């Protein structure tokens, strides 16, 4: 399932509150799509993207998206190639 499909499913189903996509080779390009998901999802409170291929650039995209979503409580990014000191 591509990230674009997930984005489309979330647009159609506003009741989804948790997404767990661990160990799936999610990249910075995918982080752009997840950034849109974060910005546009009114009900999402938990997003687990641990152990993927997200770098610091992708993490920055996700964190910027958080400015638009005040309901997301948990964004889990451990196990990615992120320099957390740069954030």
N, C-alpha and C positions, 0 to 999 in steps of 0.2 A: 504494500500500500504506500503510495507516494505521499509526501507532505501536502501536496495540493489537494489530494483526495481527503485527507484528514481535515484540512481547512474547510473544504466544501461540506463535509459531514457536520462539522461544528456550526457552520452557518445555518444548516437545516435543523439541527437539534440543539437548542439552547440549554437543555437540561444536563448536558455533560459537564461534570464538575472536576473530574480527575482524568489525567492522561499520563500513562506510564509507557515510555518508549526507551527502554534501556538496551544497550548492546546492539544497536541497529545501524551503525555507521552513519548517523545523522551528521551532516557537514555544516559549514558556515552558510552555504547556499540554502540548505534546509532551514537554518536558523532565521533566515529572512522570512520564510513562510511562517515559521512558528512565532516570529515577532508580530506578524499580522494577526495570527490566532490570538496572541496575548492581548493585543490592542482592541480587538473586536469582540472578544468573548466576555459576555456579562456574567456568566456563571462559573467560569473556570477558577478553581481555587488551588489546584495542585497540578504541577507539571514536572514530571521526572524524566530528565534527559541524560541521566548518568551513563557513563562509560560509552560514549559515542566519539565522534571525531570533530567536535566543536573546538575551535581555537579561541584565543582572546578576542579576535575580531567578531566572531559569532556571538560570544558572550556579551559584548558591548551592544550588539543589535538587540539581544533579548532584554538587557537591562534598560535600554532606552524605551522599549515597548512597555515596560512596567510603569512608566510615567502616565500611561493612558489607562491602566487597569489597576484599580485600587482594591480589587477583591482577591487577586492572586496572592495567596499566602506563602506557598512553597514552590520555589523554582530550584530544582536539584540539578547541579551540573558537575558534581564530583566525577573524577575518572576521565575527564576530557583534557585536551591539551591547552589548558587555560592558565595564564600567568595571573593569578589572583591579586598579586601586588600591583599590577597595572590597572586594575579596576578600582 
